[in-house]
Amino acid sequence: MHWSENIYWTEPRPRGQAEASDHRRTEGHAVTVHRRIRPFNTRDTYPEQNLDNDLCQAVVAGGTVYVRGQIGQDLDTSESVGIGDVAAQAERAMANIKMLLEEAGSRMEHLVKLTIYLVDPRYREAVYRTVGRWTKGVHPISTGVVVSALARPEWLCEIDAIAVIPEEEK
């Protein structure tokens, strides 16, 4: 399992435990506020950049799954996939989204929103065809944005997602 939980401790809190940002309290019990899927530090995943940020690939909060922008990258090795092939990068991004949703306890059919970032508007057709195969029958809302660049020059598209975890599946 690639996840961690943030917990808000009520009186007394164990020494060294950080507080989560949610301030819900119970009668002296710990309450799970949100769960982080595949936490990482940018110094490990972007060694060529002078960064030191603690991030994660997805967060589950209040029955909603927020998936970080996914690109043509293997999540286990951080290796770029499909260099020069926007459809292959979109395919890997959608496969990553599916994997992260499942790790979070959701599924592709529970997608509610996608945001698709392209570095060139001419890539729209290839990327949207790929996304369309993964979301057939799902009908999420989506927003497409053309940007001047992504975090690495070889990345041509990035897709982030929001999904829900239905009550009966929690």
mmCIF file of the C-alpha atoms, coordinates in Angstrom:
data_MODEL
# 
_entry.id   MODEL 
# 
loop_
_atom_site.group_PDB 
_atom_site.id 
_atom_site.type_symbol 
_atom_site.label_atom_id 
_atom_site.label_alt_id 
_atom_site.label_comp_id 
_atom_site.label_asym_id 
_atom_site.label_entity_id 
_atom_site.label_seq_id 
_atom_site.pdbx_PDB_ins_code 
_atom_site.Cartn_x 
_atom_site.Cartn_y 
_atom_site.Cartn_z 
_atom_site.occupancy 
_atom_site.B_iso_or_equiv 
_atom_site.pdbx_formal_charge 
_atom_site.auth_seq_id 
_atom_site.auth_comp_id 
_atom_site.auth_asym_id 
_atom_site.auth_atom_id 
_atom_site.pdbx_PDB_model_num 
ATOM 1   C CA . MET A 1 1   ? 0.000   0.000  0.000   1.00 0.00 ? 1   MET A CA 1 
ATOM 2   C CA . HIS A 1 2   ? 1.294   3.452  -0.910  1.00 0.00 ? 2   HIS A CA 1 
ATOM 3   C CA . TRP A 1 3   ? -0.622  5.751  1.448   1.00 0.00 ? 3   TRP A CA 1 
ATOM 4   C CA . SER A 1 4   ? -0.505  7.585  4.733   1.00 0.00 ? 4   SER A CA 1 
ATOM 5   C CA . GLU A 1 5   ? -3.161  9.111  6.972   1.00 0.00 ? 5   GLU A CA 1 
ATOM 6   C CA . ASN A 1 6   ? -3.224  12.503 8.597   1.00 0.00 ? 6   ASN A CA 1 
ATOM 7   C CA . ILE A 1 7   ? -4.881  12.395 11.991  1.00 0.00 ? 7   ILE A CA 1 
ATOM 8   C CA . TYR A 1 8   ? -6.097  15.175 14.246  1.00 0.00 ? 8   TYR A CA 1 
ATOM 9   C CA . TRP A 1 9   ? -5.431  14.195 17.841  1.00 0.00 ? 9   TRP A CA 1 
ATOM 10  C CA . THR A 1 10  ? -7.674  15.539 20.544  1.00 0.00 ? 10  THR A CA 1 
ATOM 11  C CA . GLU A 1 11  ? -6.482  15.943 24.147  1.00 0.00 ? 11  GLU A CA 1 
ATOM 12  C CA . PRO A 1 12  ? -3.861  14.662 24.798  1.00 0.00 ? 12  PRO A CA 1 
ATOM 13  C CA . ARG A 1 13  ? -1.918  14.299 21.542  1.00 0.00 ? 13  ARG A CA 1 
ATOM 14  C CA . PRO A 1 14  ? 1.115   11.957 21.488  1.00 0.00 ? 14  PRO A CA 1 
ATOM 15  C CA . ARG A 1 15  ? 4.431   13.807 21.518  1.00 0.00 ? 15  ARG A CA 1 
ATOM 16  C CA . GLY A 1 16  ? 5.805   14.484 18.085  1.00 0.00 ? 16  GLY A CA 1 
ATOM 17  C CA . GLN A 1 17  ? 2.472   13.981 16.257  1.00 0.00 ? 17  GLN A CA 1 
ATOM 18  C CA . ALA A 1 18  ? 1.656   16.846 13.889  1.00 0.00 ? 18  ALA A CA 1 
ATOM 19  C CA . GLU A 1 19  ? -1.865  18.192 13.630  1.00 0.00 ? 19  GLU A CA 1 
ATOM 20  C CA . ALA A 1 20  ? -3.809  17.876 10.388  1.00 0.00 ? 20  ALA A CA 1 
ATOM 21  C CA . SER A 1 21  ? -5.523  20.957 8.995   1.00 0.00 ? 21  SER A CA 1 
ATOM 22  C CA . ASP A 1 22  ? -9.071  19.796 9.791   1.00 0.00 ? 22  ASP A CA 1 
ATOM 23  C CA . HIS A 1 23  ? -10.282 20.813 13.253  1.00 0.00 ? 23  HIS A CA 1 
ATOM 24  C CA . ARG A 1 24  ? -13.015 18.248 13.902  1.00 0.00 ? 24  ARG A CA 1 
ATOM 25  C CA . ARG A 1 25  ? -12.959 16.919 17.459  1.00 0.00 ? 25  ARG A CA 1 
ATOM 26  C CA . THR A 1 26  ? -14.348 13.877 19.188  1.00 0.00 ? 26  THR A CA 1 
ATOM 27  C CA . GLU A 1 27  ? -14.361 12.702 22.808  1.00 0.00 ? 27  GLU A CA 1 
ATOM 28  C CA . GLY A 1 28  ? -10.598 12.180 23.171  1.00 0.00 ? 28  GLY A CA 1 
ATOM 29  C CA . HIS A 1 29  ? -10.251 10.005 20.042  1.00 0.00 ? 29  HIS A CA 1 
ATOM 30  C CA . ALA A 1 30  ? -8.222  10.388 16.870  1.00 0.00 ? 30  ALA A CA 1 
ATOM 31  C CA . VAL A 1 31  ? -10.280 11.111 13.760  1.00 0.00 ? 31  VAL A CA 1 
ATOM 32  C CA . THR A 1 32  ? -8.964  10.323 10.272  1.00 0.00 ? 32  THR A CA 1 
ATOM 33  C CA . VAL A 1 33  ? -9.124  13.562 8.335   1.00 0.00 ? 33  VAL A CA 1 
ATOM 34  C CA . HIS A 1 34  ? -7.695  12.549 4.956   1.00 0.00 ? 34  HIS A CA 1 
ATOM 35  C CA . ARG A 1 35  ? -5.544  9.880  3.390   1.00 0.00 ? 35  ARG A CA 1 
ATOM 36  C CA . ARG A 1 36  ? -2.576  10.556 1.144   1.00 0.00 ? 36  ARG A CA 1 
ATOM 37  C CA . ILE A 1 37  ? -1.867  8.087  -1.678  1.00 0.00 ? 37  ILE A CA 1 
ATOM 38  C CA . ARG A 1 38  ? 1.780   7.532  -2.731  1.00 0.00 ? 38  ARG A CA 1 
ATOM 39  C CA . PRO A 1 39  ? 3.501   10.335 -0.833  1.00 0.00 ? 39  PRO A CA 1 
ATOM 40  C CA . PHE A 1 40  ? 6.857   11.459 -2.257  1.00 0.00 ? 40  PHE A CA 1 
ATOM 41  C CA . ASN A 1 41  ? 9.384   14.252 -2.116  1.00 0.00 ? 41  ASN A CA 1 
ATOM 42  C CA . THR A 1 42  ? 10.289  16.207 -5.238  1.00 0.00 ? 42  THR A CA 1 
ATOM 43  C CA . ARG A 1 43  ? 14.032  15.917 -4.500  1.00 0.00 ? 43  ARG A CA 1 
ATOM 44  C CA . ASP A 1 44  ? 13.667  12.189 -5.290  1.00 0.00 ? 44  ASP A CA 1 
ATOM 45  C CA . THR A 1 45  ? 11.388  12.427 -8.319  1.00 0.00 ? 45  THR A CA 1 
ATOM 46  C CA . TYR A 1 46  ? 12.964  15.531 -9.895  1.00 0.00 ? 46  TYR A CA 1 
ATOM 47  C CA . PRO A 1 47  ? 16.668  15.152 -8.954  1.00 0.00 ? 47  PRO A CA 1 
ATOM 48  C CA . GLU A 1 48  ? 17.690  17.535 -11.753 1.00 0.00 ? 48  GLU A CA 1 
ATOM 49  C CA . GLN A 1 49  ? 15.695  20.355 -10.103 1.00 0.00 ? 49  GLN A CA 1 
ATOM 50  C CA . ASN A 1 50  ? 16.602  22.008 -6.800  1.00 0.00 ? 50  ASN A CA 1 
ATOM 51  C CA . LEU A 1 51  ? 13.308  21.166 -5.047  1.00 0.00 ? 51  LEU A CA 1 
ATOM 52  C CA . ASP A 1 52  ? 12.334  19.747 -1.655  1.00 0.00 ? 52  ASP A CA 1 
ATOM 53  C CA . ASN A 1 53  ? 8.531   19.546 -1.539  1.00 0.00 ? 53  ASN A CA 1 
ATOM 54  C CA . ASP A 1 54  ? 6.480   16.853 0.206   1.00 0.00 ? 54  ASP A CA 1 
ATOM 55  C CA . LEU A 1 55  ? 3.628   15.920 -2.130  1.00 0.00 ? 55  LEU A CA 1 
ATOM 56  C CA . CYS A 1 56  ? 1.514   12.893 -2.975  1.00 0.00 ? 56  CYS A CA 1 
ATOM 57  C CA . GLN A 1 57  ? -0.161  11.445 -6.055  1.00 0.00 ? 57  GLN A CA 1 
ATOM 58  C CA . ALA A 1 58  ? -3.700  11.581 -4.638  1.00 0.00 ? 58  ALA A CA 1 
ATOM 59  C CA . VAL A 1 59  ? -5.615  12.647 -1.534  1.00 0.00 ? 59  VAL A CA 1 
ATOM 60  C CA . VAL A 1 60  ? -8.848  11.144 -0.229  1.00 0.00 ? 60  VAL A CA 1 
ATOM 61  C CA . ALA A 1 61  ? -10.844 13.705 1.744   1.00 0.00 ? 61  ALA A CA 1 
ATOM 62  C CA . GLY A 1 62  ? -14.506 13.490 2.710   1.00 0.00 ? 62  GLY A CA 1 
ATOM 63  C CA . GLY A 1 63  ? -15.391 10.818 0.165   1.00 0.00 ? 63  GLY A CA 1 
ATOM 64  C CA . THR A 1 64  ? -13.658 12.688 -2.678  1.00 0.00 ? 64  THR A CA 1 
ATOM 65  C CA . VAL A 1 65  ? -10.441 11.632 -4.411  1.00 0.00 ? 65  VAL A CA 1 
ATOM 66  C CA . TYR A 1 66  ? -8.196  14.373 -5.785  1.00 0.00 ? 66  TYR A CA 1 
ATOM 67  C CA . VAL A 1 67  ? -5.583  13.043 -8.225  1.00 0.00 ? 67  VAL A CA 1 
ATOM 68  C CA . ARG A 1 68  ? -2.467  15.053 -8.958  1.00 0.00 ? 68  ARG A CA 1 
ATOM 69  C CA . GLY A 1 69  ? -1.788  15.867 -12.613 1.00 0.00 ? 69  GLY A CA 1 
ATOM 70  C CA . GLN A 1 70  ? -0.605  12.681 -14.308 1.00 0.00 ? 70  GLN A CA 1 
ATOM 71  C CA . ILE A 1 71  ? 1.777   12.619 -17.244 1.00 0.00 ? 71  ILE A CA 1 
ATOM 72  C CA . GLY A 1 72  ? 3.611   10.039 -19.316 1.00 0.00 ? 72  GLY A CA 1 
ATOM 73  C CA . GLN A 1 73  ? 5.542   8.713  -16.334 1.00 0.00 ? 73  GLN A CA 1 
ATOM 74  C CA . ASP A 1 74  ? 5.880   5.364  -14.602 1.00 0.00 ? 74  ASP A CA 1 
ATOM 75  C CA . LEU A 1 75  ? 4.837   6.045  -11.003 1.00 0.00 ? 75  LEU A CA 1 
ATOM 76  C CA . ASP A 1 76  ? 7.079   3.322  -9.603  1.00 0.00 ? 76  ASP A CA 1 
ATOM 77  C CA . THR A 1 77  ? 10.304  4.351  -11.360 1.00 0.00 ? 77  THR A CA 1 
ATOM 78  C CA . SER A 1 78  ? 9.644   8.049  -12.216 1.00 0.00 ? 78  SER A CA 1 
ATOM 79  C CA . GLU A 1 79  ? 10.812  7.263  -15.760 1.00 0.00 ? 79  GLU A CA 1 
ATOM 80  C CA . SER A 1 80  ? 9.185   9.195  -18.597 1.00 0.00 ? 80  SER A CA 1 
ATOM 81  C CA . VAL A 1 81  ? 7.073   7.098  -20.977 1.00 0.00 ? 81  VAL A CA 1 
ATOM 82  C CA . GLY A 1 82  ? 6.087   7.848  -24.576 1.00 0.00 ? 82  GLY A CA 1 
ATOM 83  C CA . ILE A 1 83  ? 8.632   10.587 -25.214 1.00 0.00 ? 83  ILE A CA 1 
ATOM 84  C CA . GLY A 1 84  ? 7.563   12.389 -28.392 1.00 0.00 ? 84  GLY A CA 1 
ATOM 85  C CA . ASP A 1 85  ? 4.224   10.506 -28.536 1.00 0.00 ? 85  ASP A CA 1 
ATOM 86  C CA . VAL A 1 86  ? 1.373   12.508 -27.024 1.00 0.00 ? 86  VAL A CA 1 
ATOM 87  C CA . ALA A 1 87  ? -1.145  9.648  -27.342 1.00 0.00 ? 87  ALA A CA 1 
ATOM 88  C CA . ALA A 1 88  ? 1.196   7.286  -25.455 1.00 0.00 ? 88  ALA A CA 1 
ATOM 89  C CA . GLN A 1 89  ? 1.672   9.917  -22.745 1.00 0.00 ? 89  GLN A CA 1 
ATOM 90  C CA . ALA A 1 90  ? -2.106  10.382 -22.430 1.00 0.00 ? 90  ALA A CA 1 
ATOM 91  C CA . GLU A 1 91  ? -2.528  6.594  -22.273 1.00 0.00 ? 91  GLU A CA 1 
ATOM 92  C CA . ARG A 1 92  ? -0.036  6.354  -19.382 1.00 0.00 ? 92  ARG A CA 1 
ATOM 93  C CA . ALA A 1 93  ? -1.615  9.338  -17.617 1.00 0.00 ? 93  ALA A CA 1 
ATOM 94  C CA . MET A 1 94  ? -5.052  7.686  -17.757 1.00 0.00 ? 94  MET A CA 1 
ATOM 95  C CA . ALA A 1 95  ? -3.616  4.324  -16.633 1.00 0.00 ? 95  ALA A CA 1 
ATOM 96  C CA . ASN A 1 96  ? -2.012  6.132  -13.670 1.00 0.00 ? 96  ASN A CA 1 
ATOM 97  C CA . ILE A 1 97  ? -5.325  7.807  -12.831 1.00 0.00 ? 97  ILE A CA 1 
ATOM 98  C CA . LYS A 1 98  ? -7.107  4.452  -12.896 1.00 0.00 ? 98  LYS A CA 1 
ATOM 99  C CA . MET A 1 99  ? -4.452  2.873  -10.660 1.00 0.00 ? 99  MET A CA 1 
ATOM 100 C CA . LEU A 1 100 ? -4.524  5.771  -8.168  1.00 0.00 ? 100 LEU A CA 1 
ATOM 101 C CA . LEU A 1 101 ? -8.327  5.810  -8.006  1.00 0.00 ? 101 LEU A CA 1 
ATOM 102 C CA . GLU A 1 102 ? -8.325  2.091  -7.243  1.00 0.00 ? 102 GLU A CA 1 
ATOM 103 C CA . GLU A 1 103 ? -5.647  2.532  -4.567  1.00 0.00 ? 103 GLU A CA 1 
ATOM 104 C CA . ALA A 1 104 ? -7.865  5.252  -3.075  1.00 0.00 ? 104 ALA A CA 1 
ATOM 105 C CA . GLY A 1 105 ? -10.953 3.002  -3.073  1.00 0.00 ? 105 GLY A CA 1 
ATOM 106 C CA . SER A 1 106 ? -12.689 4.499  -6.111  1.00 0.00 ? 106 SER A CA 1 
ATOM 107 C CA . ARG A 1 107 ? -12.994 3.545  -9.783  1.00 0.00 ? 107 ARG A CA 1 
ATOM 108 C CA . MET A 1 108 ? -12.956 5.211  -13.189 1.00 0.00 ? 108 MET A CA 1 
ATOM 109 C CA . GLU A 1 109 ? -16.754 5.183  -13.353 1.00 0.00 ? 109 GLU A CA 1 
ATOM 110 C CA . HIS A 1 110 ? -16.762 7.541  -10.351 1.00 0.00 ? 110 HIS A CA 1 
ATOM 111 C CA . LEU A 1 111 ? -14.780 10.272 -12.133 1.00 0.00 ? 111 LEU A CA 1 
ATOM 112 C CA . VAL A 1 112 ? -16.475 13.660 -11.880 1.00 0.00 ? 112 VAL A CA 1 
ATOM 113 C CA . LYS A 1 113 ? -13.908 16.047 -13.378 1.00 0.00 ? 113 LYS A CA 1 
ATOM 114 C CA . LEU A 1 114 ? -10.813 15.949 -15.563 1.00 0.00 ? 114 LEU A CA 1 
ATOM 115 C CA . THR A 1 115 ? -8.508  18.831 -16.384 1.00 0.00 ? 115 THR A CA 1 
ATOM 116 C CA . ILE A 1 116 ? -6.373  18.272 -19.457 1.00 0.00 ? 116 ILE A CA 1 
ATOM 117 C CA . TYR A 1 117 ? -3.283  20.391 -20.068 1.00 0.00 ? 117 TYR A CA 1 
ATOM 118 C CA . LEU A 1 118 ? -1.671  20.414 -23.528 1.00 0.00 ? 118 LEU A CA 1 
ATOM 119 C CA . VAL A 1 119 ? 1.511   22.152 -24.656 1.00 0.00 ? 119 VAL A CA 1 
ATOM 120 C CA . ASP A 1 120 ? 0.180   22.387 -28.218 1.00 0.00 ? 120 ASP A CA 1 
ATOM 121 C CA . PRO A 1 121 ? -3.477  22.700 -29.339 1.00 0.00 ? 121 PRO A CA 1 
ATOM 122 C CA . ARG A 1 122 ? -2.738  20.325 -32.234 1.00 0.00 ? 122 ARG A CA 1 
ATOM 123 C CA . TYR A 1 123 ? -2.435  17.489 -29.663 1.00 0.00 ? 123 TYR A CA 1 
ATOM 124 C CA . ARG A 1 124 ? -6.078  17.872 -28.618 1.00 0.00 ? 124 ARG A CA 1 
ATOM 125 C CA . GLU A 1 125 ? -7.542  15.264 -30.961 1.00 0.00 ? 125 GLU A CA 1 
ATOM 126 C CA . ALA A 1 126 ? -5.049  12.498 -30.090 1.00 0.00 ? 126 ALA A CA 1 
ATOM 127 C CA . VAL A 1 127 ? -5.289  13.154 -26.336 1.00 0.00 ? 127 VAL A CA 1 
ATOM 128 C CA . TYR A 1 128 ? -9.081  13.471 -26.251 1.00 0.00 ? 128 TYR A CA 1 
ATOM 129 C CA . ARG A 1 129 ? -9.473  10.239 -28.285 1.00 0.00 ? 129 ARG A CA 1 
ATOM 130 C CA . THR A 1 130 ? -7.336  8.455  -25.683 1.00 0.00 ? 130 THR A CA 1 
ATOM 131 C CA . VAL A 1 131 ? -9.202  10.014 -22.747 1.00 0.00 ? 131 VAL A CA 1 
ATOM 132 C CA . GLY A 1 132 ? -12.503 9.162  -24.439 1.00 0.00 ? 132 GLY A CA 1 
ATOM 133 C CA . ARG A 1 133 ? -11.653 5.455  -24.548 1.00 0.00 ? 133 ARG A CA 1 
ATOM 134 C CA . TRP A 1 134 ? -10.956 5.497  -20.765 1.00 0.00 ? 134 TRP A CA 1 
ATOM 135 C CA . THR A 1 135 ? -14.116 7.457  -19.919 1.00 0.00 ? 135 THR A CA 1 
ATOM 136 C CA . LYS A 1 136 ? -16.613 5.821  -22.299 1.00 0.00 ? 136 LYS A CA 1 
ATOM 137 C CA . GLY A 1 137 ? -20.036 5.871  -20.583 1.00 0.00 ? 137 GLY A CA 1 
ATOM 138 C CA . VAL A 1 138 ? -18.732 7.829  -17.553 1.00 0.00 ? 138 VAL A CA 1 
ATOM 139 C CA . HIS A 1 139 ? -19.582 11.403 -18.669 1.00 0.00 ? 139 HIS A CA 1 
ATOM 140 C CA . PRO A 1 140 ? -17.271 13.412 -16.372 1.00 0.00 ? 140 PRO A CA 1 
ATOM 141 C CA . ILE A 1 141 ? -16.974 17.144 -16.871 1.00 0.00 ? 141 ILE A CA 1 
ATOM 142 C CA . SER A 1 142 ? -13.647 18.273 -18.282 1.00 0.00 ? 142 SER A CA 1 
ATOM 143 C CA . THR A 1 143 ? -11.669 21.402 -18.924 1.00 0.00 ? 143 THR A CA 1 
ATOM 144 C CA . GLY A 1 144 ? -8.949  21.650 -21.539 1.00 0.00 ? 144 GLY A CA 1 
ATOM 145 C CA . VAL A 1 145 ? -6.129  24.151 -21.176 1.00 0.00 ? 145 VAL A CA 1 
ATOM 146 C CA . VAL A 1 146 ? -3.240  24.935 -23.523 1.00 0.00 ? 146 VAL A CA 1 
ATOM 147 C CA . VAL A 1 147 ? -0.121  25.902 -21.580 1.00 0.00 ? 147 VAL A CA 1 
ATOM 148 C CA . SER A 1 148 ? 3.321   27.088 -22.681 1.00 0.00 ? 148 SER A CA 1 
ATOM 149 C CA . ALA A 1 149 ? 5.134   24.203 -20.945 1.00 0.00 ? 149 ALA A CA 1 
ATOM 150 C CA . LEU A 1 150 ? 4.911   21.464 -18.318 1.00 0.00 ? 150 LEU A CA 1 
ATOM 151 C CA . ALA A 1 151 ? 7.451   20.585 -15.593 1.00 0.00 ? 151 ALA A CA 1 
ATOM 152 C CA . ARG A 1 152 ? 9.737   18.695 -17.987 1.00 0.00 ? 152 ARG A CA 1 
ATOM 153 C CA . PRO A 1 153 ? 10.227  19.500 -21.677 1.00 0.00 ? 153 PRO A CA 1 
ATOM 154 C CA . GLU A 1 154 ? 9.453   15.934 -22.822 1.00 0.00 ? 154 GLU A CA 1 
ATOM 155 C CA . TRP A 1 155 ? 5.961   16.026 -21.265 1.00 0.00 ? 155 TRP A CA 1 
ATOM 156 C CA . LEU A 1 156 ? 3.329   16.993 -23.818 1.00 0.00 ? 156 LEU A CA 1 
ATOM 157 C CA . CYS A 1 157 ? 0.125   16.554 -21.809 1.00 0.00 ? 157 CYS A CA 1 
ATOM 158 C CA . GLU A 1 158 ? -0.941  16.334 -18.181 1.00 0.00 ? 158 GLU A CA 1 
ATOM 159 C CA . ILE A 1 159 ? -4.294  15.190 -16.799 1.00 0.00 ? 159 ILE A CA 1 
ATOM 160 C CA . ASP A 1 160 ? -5.614  15.660 -13.281 1.00 0.00 ? 160 ASP A CA 1 
ATOM 161 C CA . ALA A 1 161 ? -8.799  14.132 -11.935 1.00 0.00 ? 161 ALA A CA 1 
ATOM 162 C CA . ILE A 1 162 ? -11.416 14.338 -9.227  1.00 0.00 ? 162 ILE A CA 1 
ATOM 163 C CA . ALA A 1 163 ? -13.593 11.332 -8.349  1.00 0.00 ? 163 ALA A CA 1 
ATOM 164 C CA . VAL A 1 164 ? -15.869 10.256 -5.550  1.00 0.00 ? 164 VAL A CA 1 
ATOM 165 C CA . ILE A 1 165 ? -16.053 7.160  -3.403  1.00 0.00 ? 165 ILE A CA 1 
ATOM 166 C CA . PRO A 1 166 ? -19.748 6.220  -3.175  1.00 0.00 ? 166 PRO A CA 1 
ATOM 167 C CA . GLU A 1 167 ? -21.071 5.598  0.355   1.00 0.00 ? 167 GLU A CA 1 
ATOM 168 C CA . GLU A 1 168 ? -21.690 1.923  -0.351  1.00 0.00 ? 168 GLU A CA 1 
ATOM 169 C CA . GLU A 1 169 ? -18.016 1.465  -1.287  1.00 0.00 ? 169 GLU A CA 1 
ATOM 170 C CA . LYS A 1 170 ? -16.455 3.180  1.749   1.00 0.00 ? 170 LYS A CA 1 
# 
